[in-house]
Amino acid sequence: MGGKTVSPEVVALALKIADSVSRSDIECYCLMTKNRRIWWYDTAVAEPEDAEFVAEAVRYLDLRGLLVHHEADGKLVRFKKEGEA
């Protein structure tokens, strides 16, 4: 970033924005399915032109520890609830 130090406030805001955009990509481009009273997003059914956005969003949210993958079908995801391990 041009050698300029980025403040913690900017980093926190950038993470918040990236979290929100990634979540929105999954919500917008993936179909929801219900499994045992839990709603999941099916990341495998995104349109081909949206697949890259979805894959990037899943990777980012995984790295941030904000997604849960269905134990039987890893393409189904849900967002972790606040305080969930």
TIMI-2910 file (N, C-alpha, C, CB; in pm, 1 decimal, decimal comma, always signed):
<rs>
+----------+----------+----------+----------+----------+----------+----------+----------+----------+----------+----------+----------+------+
!      n_x !      n_y !      n_z !     ca_x !     ca_y !     ca_z !      c_x !      c_y !      c_z !     cb_x !     cb_y !     cb_z ! resn !
+----------+----------+----------+----------+----------+----------+----------+----------+----------+----------+----------+----------+------+
!    +82,4 !   -118,9 !     +0,0 !     +0,0 !     +0,0 !     +0,0 !    +86,4 !   +124,7 !     +0,0 !    -93,5 !     +0,1 !   +119,7 !  Met !
!   +184,0 !   +130,3 !    -82,9 !   +264,9 !   +249,6 !    -97,0 !   +351,3 !   +281,8 !    +23,4 !   +177,8 !   +363,8 !   -125,3 !  Gly !
!   +381,9 !   +184,7 !   +107,7 !   +466,4 !   +208,1 !   +222,9 !   +399,0 !   +278,0 !   +339,1 !   +581,8 !   +286,1 !   +181,9 !  Gly !
!   +274,2 !   +313,4 !   +324,1 !   +201,9 !   +383,0 !   +430,6 !   +144,9 !   +280,1 !   +528,0 !    +88,2 !   +472,5 !   +371,9 !  Lys !
!   +159,9 !   +307,3 !   +656,1 !   +105,8 !   +219,2 !   +758,5 !    -46,1 !   +231,7 !   +762,2 !   +166,6 !   +251,9 !   +896,5 !  Thr !
!   -113,0 !   +116,7 !   +770,3 !   -259,4 !   +115,2 !   +776,2 !   -300,8 !   +105,6 !   +922,1 !   -319,3 !     -3,6 !   +692,7 !  Val !
!   -388,7 !   +192,8 !   +963,2 !   -431,0 !   +195,7 !  +1103,0 !   -518,1 !    +74,0 !  +1135,9 !   -507,7 !   +326,0 !  +1133,1 !  Ser !
!   -519,3 !    +33,0 !  +1262,3 !   -606,3 !    -77,2 !  +1303,7 !   -753,8 !    -49,5 !  +1272,8 !   -589,1 !   -103,6 !  +1452,7 !  Pro !
!   -793,9 !    +75,8 !  +1277,0 !   -932,3 !   +111,0 !  +1246,4 !   -965,0 !    +79,0 !  +1100,6 !   -957,6 !   +260,0 !  +1275,3 !  Glu !
!   -872,6 !   +108,1 !  +1010,8 !   -893,2 !    +78,5 !   +869,0 !   -896,9 !    -71,9 !   +846,6 !   -782,6 !   +142,7 !   +783,1 !  Val !
!   -808,8 !   -145,2 !   +911,5 !   -806,6 !   -291,6 !   +898,5 !   -938,1 !   -350,4 !   +948,3 !   -687,2 !   -352,3 !   +977,1 !  Val !
!   -986,3 !   -304,9 !  +1062,7 !  -1113,2 !   -355,1 !  +1117,9 !  -1229,1 !   -326,9 !  +1023,2 !  -1141,3 !   -291,7 !  +1255,2 !  Ala !
!  -1231,9 !   -207,7 !   +965,9 !  -1337,9 !   -172,5 !   +871,8 !  -1327,3 !   -255,5 !   +744,2 !  -1332,1 !    -22,9 !   +838,3 !  Leu !
!  -1206,8 !   -277,0 !   +695,9 !  -1186,6 !   -358,7 !   +575,2 !  -1234,6 !   -501,5 !   +597,6 !  -1038,0 !   -359,0 !   +534,1 !  Ala !
!  -1206,0 !   -558,7 !   +713,7 !  -1252,8 !   -693,5 !   +745,3 !  -1404,4 !   -698,7 !   +752,3 !  -1192,8 !   -741,3 !   +877,2 !  Leu !
!  -1463,3 !   -598,1 !   +813,6 !  -1609,5 !   -593,7 !   +823,8 !  -1673,1 !   -587,5 !   +685,1 !  -1654,3 !   -472,6 !   +908,3 !  Lys !
!  -1617,2 !   -506,2 !   +598,1 !  -1669,9 !   -494,0 !   +462,4 !  -1649,8 !   -624,4 !   +385,6 !  -1602,0 !   -377,1 !   +388,2 !  Ile !
!  -1531,7 !   -683,5 !   +394,9 !  -1504,2 !   -809,6 !   +324,5 !  -1594,4 !   -921,2 !   +375,3 !  -1356,6 !   -849,8 !   +341,1 !  Ala !
!  -1617,2 !   -927,5 !   +505,8 !  -1709,2 !  -1026,8 !   +562,1 !  -1848,5 !  -1010,1 !   +502,9 !  -1714,9 !  -1014,8 !   +715,6 !  Asp !
!  -1894,5 !   -886,5 !   +498,9 !  -2028,7 !   -857,3 !   +450,1 !  -2044,0 !   -888,8 !   +301,7 !  -2062,4 !   -712,1 !   +475,2 !  Ser !
!  -1948,1 !   -849,0 !   +221,2 !  -1954,0 !   -874,6 !    +76,9 !  -1949,9 !  -1024,3 !    +48,5 !  -1837,9 !   -803,7 !     +4,6 !  Val !
!  -1864,1 !  -1097,0 !   +118,0 !  -1853,8 !  -1241,6 !    +96,5 !  -1982,9 !  -1311,2 !   +136,1 !  -1736,0 !  -1299,9 !   +175,7 !  Ser !
!  -2038,4 !  -1271,9 !   +247,6 !  -2166,1 !  -1329,3 !   +290,1 !  -2275,4 !  -1299,2 !   +187,1 !  -2206,5 !  -1274,4 !   +428,8 !  Arg !
!  -2278,8 !  -1175,7 !   +139,7 !  -2379,0 !  -1136,6 !    +40,2 !  -2364,8 !  -1216,3 !    -88,8 !  -2367,9 !   -987,8 !    +10,1 !  Ser !
!  -2242,0 !  -1242,5 !   -131,5 !  -2221,9 !  -1322,4 !   -252,8 !  -2284,1 !  -1460,3 !   -237,3 !  -2072,1 !  -1335,4 !   -284,9 !  Asp !
!  -2265,2 !  -1523,4 !   -124,0 !  -2323,6 !  -1656,0 !   -100,8 !  -2475,8 !  -1645,5 !    -94,1 !  -2267,9 !  -1718,8 !    +30,0 !  Ile !
!  -2526,2 !  -1546,6 !    -22,8 !  -2671,2 !  -1529,8 !    -10,6 !  -2736,8 !  -1502,0 !   -145,8 !  -2702,9 !  -1416,3 !    +86,5 !  Glu !
!  -2669,3 !  -1426,6 !   -230,5 !  -2728,1 !  -1387,9 !   -359,5 !  -2716,0 !  -1495,6 !   -466,6 !  -2663,0 !  -1262,0 !   -409,0 !  Cys !
!  -2605,2 !  -1566,8 !   -470,6 !  -2576,6 !  -1657,0 !   -582,1 !  -2604,1 !  -1804,2 !   -554,4 !  -2435,4 !  -1641,8 !   -621,5 !  Tyr !
!  -2635,1 !  -1840,4 !   -431,2 !  -2655,9 !  -1981,5 !   -396,3 !  -2800,2 !  -2006,0 !   -352,2 !  -2558,5 !  -2024,3 !   -284,6 !  Cys !
!  -2849,8 !  -2123,5 !   -383,2 !  -2983,9 !  -2161,4 !   -340,1 !  -2980,2 !  -2208,6 !   -195,8 !  -3042,1 !  -2271,1 !   -431,3 !  Leu !
!  -3090,4 !  -2182,7 !   -125,8 !  -3102,1 !  -2231,3 !    +11,8 !  -3176,2 !  -2363,7 !    +12,2 !  -3174,7 !  -2127,9 !   +101,7 !  Met !
!  -3135,0 !  -2450,4 !   +103,2 !  -3202,0 !  -2578,3 !   +120,3 !  -3211,9 !  -2605,7 !   +269,7 !  -3126,1 !  -2693,5 !    +45,9 !  Thr !
!  -3318,3 !  -2671,6 !   +308,9 !  -3339,2 !  -2699,5 !   +451,1 !  -3304,0 !  -2845,2 !   +478,5 !  -3486,4 !  -2669,1 !   +493,5 !  Lys !
!  -3228,1 !  -2866,7 !   +584,2 !  -3187,2 !  -3000,2 !   +623,7 !  -3199,3 !  -3009,6 !   +775,3 !  -3041,6 !  -3032,0 !   +575,9 !  Asn !
!  -3295,1 !  -3088,9 !   +820,6 !  -3316,8 !  -3106,3 !   +965,7 !  -3332,5 !  -2973,2 !  +1038,6 !  -3200,6 !  -3184,1 !  +1027,1 !  Arg !
!  -3424,0 !  -2892,8 !   +990,7 !  -3458,3 !  -2763,9 !  +1050,6 !  -3347,1 !  -2659,3 !  +1043,1 !  -3495,8 !  -2784,5 !  +1193,2 !  Arg !
!  -3244,8 !  -2685,4 !   +965,8 !  -3136,2 !  -2588,5 !   +948,7 !  -3129,9 !  -2549,4 !   +802,0 !  -2998,8 !  -2646,8 !   +997,2 !  Ile !
!  -3121,9 !  -2421,1 !   +776,2 !  -3108,6 !  -2372,2 !   +639,5 !  -2962,0 !  -2367,9 !   +599,9 !  -3172,6 !  -2233,1 !   +624,6 !  Trp !
!  -2932,0 !  -2419,9 !   +481,2 !  -2797,8 !  -2424,2 !   +425,6 !  -2797,8 !  -2355,6 !   +289,1 !  -2747,3 !  -2570,4 !   +414,2 !  Trp !
!  -2684,8 !  -2304,2 !   +249,1 !  -2665,6 !  -2250,8 !   +114,5 !  -2590,2 !  -2355,1 !    +32,9 !  -2588,4 !  -2114,2 !   +117,3 !  Tyr !
!  -2644,4 !  -2386,5 !    -84,9 !  -2582,0 !  -2485,6 !   -172,5 !  -2487,0 !  -2413,3 !   -266,9 !  -2689,4 !  -2566,9 !   -252,3 !  Asp !
!  -2358,0 !  -2421,4 !   -237,3 !  -2258,0 !  -2349,4 !   -315,3 !  -2229,3 !  -2416,8 !   -449,7 !  -2129,6 !  -2337,2 !   -235,5 !  Thr !
!  -2280,0 !  -2536,8 !   -469,4 !  -2254,9 !  -2609,5 !   -594,3 !  -2348,9 !  -2565,9 !   -705,9 !  -2268,7 !  -2759,0 !   -571,4 !  Ala !
!  -2455,2 !  -2494,4 !   -675,8 !  -2554,6 !  -2462,1 !   -778,4 !  -2544,7 !  -2318,6 !   -830,6 !  -2692,5 !  -2485,1 !   -723,4 !  Val !
!  -2438,0 !  -2250,1 !   -797,3 !  -2421,0 !  -2114,8 !   -849,3 !  -2407,9 !  -2121,2 !  -1001,4 !  -2296,4 !  -2045,5 !   -785,6 !  Ala !
!  -2459,5 !  -2019,9 !  -1069,3 !  -2446,2 !  -2011,5 !  -1214,7 !  -2297,4 !  -2004,9 !  -1250,6 !  -2522,8 !  -1887,1 !  -1271,1 !  Glu !
!  -2259,4 !  -2056,1 !  -1366,4 !  -2117,2 !  -2056,7 !  -1404,1 !  -2049,7 !  -1918,9 !  -1393,9 !  -2103,1 !  -2108,4 !  -1545,4 !  Pro !
!  -2121,3 !  -1814,0 !  -1432,1 !  -2060,5 !  -1680,8 !  -1426,1 !  -2045,4 !  -1629,4 !  -1282,4 !  -2143,8 !  -1582,5 !  -1507,0 !  Glu !
!  -2111,5 !  -1694,8 !  -1186,8 !  -2103,6 !  -1654,6 !  -1046,2 !  -2014,4 !  -1746,7 !   -963,8 !  -2242,2 !  -1651,4 !   -985,7 !  Asp !
!  -1975,0 !  -1859,0 !  -1020,8 !  -1901,8 !  -1961,9 !   -945,4 !  -1771,4 !  -1908,5 !   -886,2 !  -1871,7 !  -2081,2 !  -1035,7 !  Ala !
!  -1701,7 !  -1824,1 !   -959,2 !  -1575,5 !  -1769,6 !   -909,2 !  -1598,0 !  -1682,9 !   -784,9 !  -1505,7 !  -1687,6 !  -1018,9 !  Glu !
!  -1704,2 !  -1600,7 !   -788,5 !  -1734,8 !  -1516,4 !   -672,5 !  -1768,9 !  -1601,6 !   -550,6 !  -1851,4 !  -1421,0 !   -704,5 !  Phe !
!  -1848,1 !  -1706,7 !   -573,6 !  -1888,8 !  -1794,6 !   -464,2 !  -1767,7 !  -1868,5 !   -407,8 !  -1995,6 !  -1895,2 !   -512,1 !  Val !
!  -1682,8 !  -1922,4 !   -494,3 !  -1564,5 !  -1995,0 !   -447,9 !  -1473,3 !  -1903,7 !   -365,7 !  -1487,2 !  -2053,5 !   -567,5 !  Ala !
!  -1455,6 !  -1782,5 !   -411,8 !  -1372,9 !  -1685,8 !   -339,1 !  -1436,4 !  -1650,1 !   -205,2 !  -1351,9 !  -1558,8 !   -423,3 !  Glu !
!  -1566,6 !  -1631,6 !   -202,7 !  -1636,2 !  -1599,1 !    -77,7 !  -1624,9 !  -1713,4 !    +22,3 !  -1784,1 !  -1567,5 !   -104,9 !  Ala !
!  -1643,2 !  -1836,0 !    -25,0 !  -1631,5 !  -1953,4 !    +63,6 !  -1489,3 !  -1962,8 !   +118,3 !  -1669,2 !  -2084,6 !    -12,4 !  Val !
!  -1391,3 !  -1947,4 !    +31,6 !  -1252,0 !  -1955,8 !    +77,1 !  -1222,9 !  -1849,1 !   +182,5 !  -1155,1 !  -1940,3 !    -42,2 !  Arg !
!  -1263,3 !  -1727,1 !   +155,2 !  -1238,9 !  -1617,1 !   +249,2 !  -1307,1 !  -1643,5 !   +383,8 !  -1288,9 !  -1483,9 !   +189,9 !  Tyr !
!  -1435,8 !  -1677,7 !   +380,0 !  -1509,0 !  -1699,4 !   +505,8 !  -1457,0 !  -1822,0 !   +579,8 !  -1659,3 !  -1715,2 !   +478,3 !  Leu !
!  -1409,6 !  -1923,6 !   +507,1 !  -1344,0 !  -2038,1 !   +572,4 !  -1218,2 !  -1992,5 !   +645,6 !  -1308,6 !  -2147,8 !   +468,5 !  Asp !
!  -1136,2 !  -1914,5 !   +576,9 !  -1012,9 !  -1865,1 !   +638,4 !  -1041,7 !  -1778,5 !   +759,9 !   -931,2 !  -1786,2 !   +537,3 !  Leu !
!  -1152,9 !  -1708,0 !   +758,9 !  -1193,2 !  -1624,2 !   +872,3 !  -1263,5 !  -1705,1 !   +981,2 !  -1284,7 !  -1512,0 !   +824,6 !  Arg !
!  -1293,8 !  -1833,7 !   +952,3 !  -1361,7 !  -1917,1 !  +1051,1 !  -1508,2 !  -1882,4 !  +1069,2 !  -1292,4 !  -1905,9 !  +1182,5 !  Gly !
!  -1572,1 !  -1832,8 !   +962,6 !  -1709,9 !  -1785,6 !   +973,5 !  -1812,4 !  -1876,1 !   +906,7 !  -1720,2 !  -1649,7 !   +914,9 !  Leu !
!  -1768,5 !  -1989,5 !   +850,6 !  -1859,1 !  -2082,5 !   +783,3 !  -1859,0 !  -2217,5 !   +851,4 !  -1820,8 !  -2098,2 !   +637,1 !  Leu !
!  -1972,6 !  -2285,3 !   +840,3 !  -1985,0 !  -2424,8 !   +881,8 !  -2022,7 !  -2502,5 !   +756,7 !  -2092,1 !  -2443,9 !   +998,1 !  Val !
!  -1950,5 !  -2612,5 !   +730,8 !  -1982,8 !  -2699,5 !   +617,8 !  -2064,1 !  -2818,3 !   +669,5 !  -1852,9 !  -2747,9 !   +544,5 !  His !
!  -2164,3 !  -2857,2 !   +594,4 !  -2246,8 !  -2972,7 !   +628,9 !  -2157,0 !  -3095,6 !   +635,0 !  -2362,9 !  -2992,9 !   +525,6 !  His !
!  -2174,6 !  -3177,5 !   +737,8 !  -2084,9 !  -3292,3 !   +756,1 !  -2095,9 !  -3396,6 !   +645,2 !  -2113,4 !  -3357,8 !   +888,5 !  Glu !
!  -2211,5 !  -3410,7 !   +583,4 !  -2229,2 !  -3511,3 !   +477,5 !  -2208,0 !  -3454,0 !   +337,7 !  -2368,0 !  -3571,9 !   +486,4 !  Ala !
!  -2222,3 !  -3323,3 !   +322,2 !  -2209,3 !  -3259,3 !   +191,5 !  -2140,3 !  -3124,9 !   +209,8 !  -2348,4 !  -3241,7 !   +122,9 !  Asp !
!  -2010,2 !  -3123,4 !   +186,5 !  -1928,9 !  -3005,0 !   +210,4 !  -1962,5 !  -2884,8 !   +124,0 !  -1788,2 !  -3039,1 !   +190,4 !  Gly !
!  -2043,9 !  -2904,2 !    +18,5 !  -2084,6 !  -2790,9 !    -66,1 !  -2198,8 !  -2712,4 !     -1,9 !  -2127,1 !  -2840,6 !   -205,7 !  Lys !
!  -2261,9 !  -2769,3 !   +100,2 !  -2364,7 !  -2698,3 !   +176,1 !  -2296,7 !  -2624,4 !   +290,6 !  -2474,6 !  -2796,6 !   +229,7 !  Leu !
!  -2325,1 !  -2494,8 !   +300,9 !  -2264,0 !  -2414,4 !   +406,2 !  -2370,0 !  -2330,1 !   +475,7 !  -2152,8 !  -2324,4 !   +348,7 !  Val !
!  -2337,2 !  -2291,0 !   +596,6 !  -2416,8 !  -2193,1 !   +669,9 !  -2320,0 !  -2102,2 !   +743,0 !  -2517,2 !  -2261,8 !   +769,3 !  Arg !
!  -2368,6 !  -1988,6 !   +784,2 !  -2285,3 !  -1892,6 !   +855,3 !  -2287,2 !  -1926,6 !  +1002,9 !  -2333,6 !  -1747,1 !   +831,3 !  Phe !
!  -2170,1 !  -1918,5 !  +1065,4 !  -2162,4 !  -1943,1 !  +1208,6 !  -2240,7 !  -1835,3 !  +1281,7 !  -2015,3 !  -1946,7 !  +1256,7 !  Lys !
!  -2306,3 !  -1878,1 !  +1386,7 !  -2375,7 !  -1782,7 !  +1472,6 !  -2273,4 !  -1720,7 !  +1567,0 !  -2491,9 !  -1851,6 !  +1552,3 !  Lys !
!  -2300,4 !  -1601,3 !  +1611,2 !  -2209,4 !  -1534,3 !  +1702,9 !  -2188,4 !  -1620,4 !  +1827,1 !  -2263,4 !  -1395,1 !  +1741,7 !  Glu !
!  -2063,3 !  -1640,0 !  +1864,8 !  -2029,0 !  -1720,8 !  +1980,6 !  -2016,9 !  -1869,3 !  +1952,5 !  -2129,5 !  -1700,1 !  +2085,7 !  Gly !
!  -2052,6 !  -1912,4 !  +1830,5 !  -2043,4 !  -2053,6 !  +1794,1 !  -1897,1 !  -2090,0 !  +1768,1 !  -2130,9 !  -2084,4 !  +1669,1 !  Glu !
!  -1855,8 !  -2203,8 !  +1823,0 !  -1716,4 !  -2246,9 !  +1804,7 !  -1692,7 !  -2307,5 !  +1670,5 !  -1677,2 !  -2345,2 !  +1910,1 !  Ala !
+----------+----------+----------+----------+----------+----------+----------+----------+----------+----------+----------+----------+------+
</rs>
